[in-house]
Amino acid sequence: MRKLSLLWLPLAAILVLTLGFGAFLNAGSASAAAQATALPLPEPDASGRILYTVQPGDSPFLIAAKFQLDINQLNILNNWTSDTVLQEGQVVILALASTPDPDSTATPTPGADETPESAGTGTISVLLFDDVNGDGLRQETEFGIANGAVSVTHRTGLASRQETTFSLIDVEGLPVLNTFADLPAGEYTVSMAVPDGYNPTTGLSKTIDLTAGGSVTLNFGAQLSSEAQANQLSPEEGGRSPLMGLLGFVLLVSGLGLGYYNLQGRRRR
């Protein structure tokens, strides 16, 4: 009996080791399965952005792995580069989602001559107007100013555009605006630089919230400086006349010609 019990000892040890190794493999598989499960995306905010607050140890690649997102898409949304280092508490964009209109019950089918608006985008229109009376408010008789510079910039750098202002009028006699279409929804800073010879009559920077599918129109005013206004007065009012300037130039050239002719005549004598 003693020999038989001794024979069972190695077999029992082998059985225990086998069961323990199997439990270890199962635990590893469960851990791997847990890591492979993506975290649910947070709810989008009012502007349609899905945001995430950076936690200790987070990096762009780790965030992409947490939510199983494309790292290239994250780089584009957040303007990241290969050298980007995230700070704890920093807010990053995971994705953009369109915000549905609660009053809408059906989505209309656009006609053949209509272009459906891009989901999650909006439009900002800007006018730099000639504020003749200087009150900071545009009147119907005050139109656009050319050669100013307007820029729109997303708070996170997601979009940034710049255009030169112009003084065009459409077929209805209304000023043509600088229009920035297909902008991702979010917070924007709109800045204006007036051309030389003008002084601003309104603030030159405004911050607005652009919603998905929304449209915002902004007016910036500027007025001719005192020197520029003096140059535009009539000759009777003390201004400069282009015709008189041209006549003066002709007289100057004629005088120089007569002087040269007289000098040559004296040398020949």
C-alpha positions in Angstrom: 0.0 0.0 0.0 2.8 2.4 0.8 4.4 1.8 -2.6 1.0 2.5 -4.3 0.6 5.8 -2.4 4.1 6.9 -3.4 3.2 6.3 -7.1 0.1 8.5 -6.8 2.1 11.5 -5.6 3.8 12.4 -8.9 0.5 12.0 -10.7 -1.3 14.3 -8.3 1.5 16.9 -8.7 1.2 16.7 -12.5 -2.6 17.2 -12.2 -2.3 20.2 -10.0 0.3 21.9 -12.3 -1.9 21.2 -15.3 -5.0 22.8 -13.7 -3.0 25.8 -12.5 -1.5 26.4 -16.0 -4.9 26.2 -17.5 -6.3 28.8 -15.1 -3.4 31.1 -15.9 -4.1 30.8 -19.6 -7.8 31.6 -19.1 -6.9 34.7 -17.0 -4.6 35.9 -19.7 -7.2 35.4 -22.4 -9.8 37.3 -20.3 -7.3 40.2 -19.8 -6.5 40.4 -23.5 -10.2 40.4 -24.4 -10.8 43.2 -21.9 -8.0 45.3 -23.5 -9.4 44.6 -27.0 -12.8 46.1 -26.0 -13.0 49.8 -27.0 -14.2 52.4 -24.5 -17.5 53.9 -25.4 -17.3 57.4 -27.0 -18.6 60.3 -24.8 -21.8 62.1 -25.8 -21.2 65.0 -28.4 -21.5 68.5 -27.0 -23.9 71.2 -28.4 -21.6 71.9 -31.3 -21.4 68.2 -32.4 -17.9 67.6 -31.1 -17.0 64.4 -29.1 -14.4 65.5 -26.5 -12.1 63.7 -24.1 -10.0 65.0 -21.2 -6.4 63.8 -21.2 -5.6 61.5 -18.2 -2.1 60.9 -16.7 0.1 58.9 -19.0 -2.1 59.4 -22.1 -0.5 59.9 -25.5 -2.1 60.3 -29.0 -1.5 56.6 -29.7 -2.9 55.4 -26.3 -6.0 57.5 -26.8 -6.5 56.0 -30.3 -6.1 52.5 -28.8 -8.5 53.2 -25.9 -11.4 54.2 -28.3 -10.1 52.1 -31.3 -9.9 55.3 -33.4 -7.7 56.1 -36.5 -4.6 57.9 -35.2 -4.4 59.8 -38.5 -7.9 61.1 -38.1 -7.1 62.2 -34.5 -4.0 64.0 -35.8 -6.1 66.0 -38.3 -8.9 66.8 -35.8 -6.4 68.1 -33.2 -3.6 69.4 -35.4 -1.2 67.0 -33.8 2.3 66.2 -35.1 4.7 63.4 -34.4 6.2 65.5 -31.6 2.9 66.3 -29.8 3.1 65.8 -26.1 -0.3 65.8 -24.2 -0.8 67.5 -20.9 -3.1 66.1 -18.1 -6.4 67.9 -18.2 -6.1 68.9 -21.9 -9.3 68.6 -23.9 -9.0 66.8 -27.3 -11.4 66.0 -30.1 -12.2 62.4 -30.7 -14.7 62.8 -33.5 -17.3 65.2 -35.0 -20.9 64.3 -34.9 -23.8 66.2 -36.5 -26.4 67.5 -34.0 -30.0 66.5 -35.2 -32.7 69.1 -35.3 -35.3 68.1 -32.6 -38.1 69.9 -34.6 -37.3 67.9 -37.8 -39.3 64.7 -38.4 -38.0 63.9 -41.8 -35.0 64.6 -44.0 -36.1 66.2 -47.3 -34.6 64.8 -50.5 -32.6 67.6 -52.2 -33.6 68.3 -55.8 -31.3 67.9 -58.8 -30.1 71.5 -58.5 -29.6 71.5 -54.8 -26.4 70.5 -52.9 -26.9 68.9 -49.4 -25.0 70.7 -46.7 -22.1 68.8 -45.2 -22.9 67.2 -41.9 -21.4 69.0 -38.9 -20.5 72.2 -40.7 -21.7 75.7 -40.9 -21.1 79.1 -42.7 -19.7 82.4 -41.5 -20.3 85.5 -43.6 -18.4 88.8 -43.0 -18.8 92.4 -44.3 -16.3 95.2 -43.8 -18.5 98.3 -44.4 -17.8 102.0 -45.0 -19.2 103.5 -41.8 -19.7 107.0 -43.3 -21.5 108.5 -40.3 -19.2 106.7 -37.8 -22.0 105.3 -35.6 -20.7 101.6 -35.8 -24.0 100.5 -37.4 -24.4 99.7 -41.1 -26.9 101.8 -43.0 -28.5 100.7 -46.3 -26.3 103.3 -48.1 -23.1 102.0 -46.6 -21.3 99.4 -48.7 -18.2 97.3 -48.6 -14.5 98.4 -48.3 -11.9 96.7 -50.4 -8.4 95.5 -49.4 -9.1 94.7 -45.8 -8.2 91.3 -44.4 -10.6 89.0 -42.5 -9.7 85.7 -40.9 -11.8 83.0 -39.1 -10.0 80.6 -36.7 -11.4 77.5 -34.9 -10.6 77.5 -31.1 -8.7 74.2 -31.4 -7.1 75.1 -34.7 -9.3 72.7 -36.6 -9.9 75.3 -39.3 -8.3 78.6 -40.2 -9.0 80.7 -43.3 -8.3 84.2 -44.5 -9.6 86.4 -47.3 -9.3 89.9 -48.6 -12.4 92.1 -48.4 -14.0 93.7 -51.4 -16.5 96.4 -52.4 -18.7 94.4 -54.8 -22.5 94.8 -55.2 -24.8 92.0 -56.2 -27.7 92.2 -58.7 -30.1 93.4 -56.0 -27.8 96.3 -55.0 -26.6 94.6 -51.8 -22.9 94.3 -50.8 -21.2 91.0 -51.4 -19.9 89.3 -48.3 -16.8 87.3 -47.6 -18.4 83.8 -47.1 -16.6 81.0 -45.4 -18.6 77.8 -46.0 -18.2 74.2 -44.8 -16.6 75.1 -41.5 -16.6 72.5 -38.8 -18.9 73.4 -36.0 -17.4 74.9 -32.9 -16.1 78.2 -31.4 -14.5 80.6 -33.8 -12.6 83.9 -33.5 -13.3 86.2 -36.4 -10.7 89.0 -36.8 -10.6 92.0 -39.2 -7.8 94.3 -40.4 -8.8 97.5 -42.0 -6.9 98.9 -45.1 -4.6 101.9 -45.0 -6.4 105.2 -44.8 -9.3 103.9 -42.6 -10.0 103.9 -38.9 -12.1 101.1 -37.3 -15.5 102.2 -35.8 -16.3 98.8 -34.3 -14.3 96.1 -32.6 -11.9 94.2 -34.8 -12.4 90.7 -33.2 -15.5 88.7 -32.3 -16.0 85.2 -30.9 -19.0 83.2 -32.0 -20.3 79.6 -31.6 -21.0 78.0 -35.0 -23.5 75.1 -34.8 -23.8 72.3 -37.3 -25.9 73.5 -40.2 -25.9 77.1 -38.8 -25.0 80.4 -40.5 -23.6 83.5 -38.8 -23.3 87.0 -40.4 -21.0 89.6 -38.9 -20.4 93.3 -39.7 -17.3 95.3 -39.1 -17.2 99.0 -39.6 -14.4 101.4 -40.7 -14.3 105.1 -41.6 -11.9 107.1 -43.8 -9.2 108.9 -41.7 -9.2 112.7 -41.6 -6.2 112.9 -44.0 -7.9 110.5 -46.5 -11.1 112.5 -46.3 -9.2 115.8 -47.0 -7.7 114.2 -50.1 -11.1 113.4 -51.4 -12.5 117.0 -51.1 -13.1 119.0 -54.2 -10.5 121.7 -55.2 -12.9 124.4 -54.0 -13.0 122.8 -50.5 -9.2 122.6 -50.3 -8.8 119.1 -51.6 -6.4 117.8 -54.2 -7.5 117.8 -57.9 -6.0 115.0 -60.0 -6.4 117.3 -63.1 -4.5 120.1 -61.5 -1.8 117.7 -60.5 -1.4 116.5 -64.0 -1.4 120.0 -65.4 1.4 120.9 -62.9 3.4 118.0 -64.0 3.1 119.0 -67.7 4.1 122.6 -66.9 7.2 121.3 -65.0 8.3 119.1 -67.9 7.7 122.0 -70.3 9.8 124.3 -68.2 12.7 121.8 -68.0 12.5 121.4 -71.8 12.7 125.2 -72.4 15.6 125.5 -70.0 17.5 122.8 -71.8 16.8 124.4 -75.2 18.1 127.8 -74.1 21.2 126.2 -72.6 22.0 124.4 -75.9 21.5 127.7 -77.8 24.0 129.5 -75.7 26.6 126.8 -76.2 26.3 127.0 -80.0 26.9 130.8 -79.9 
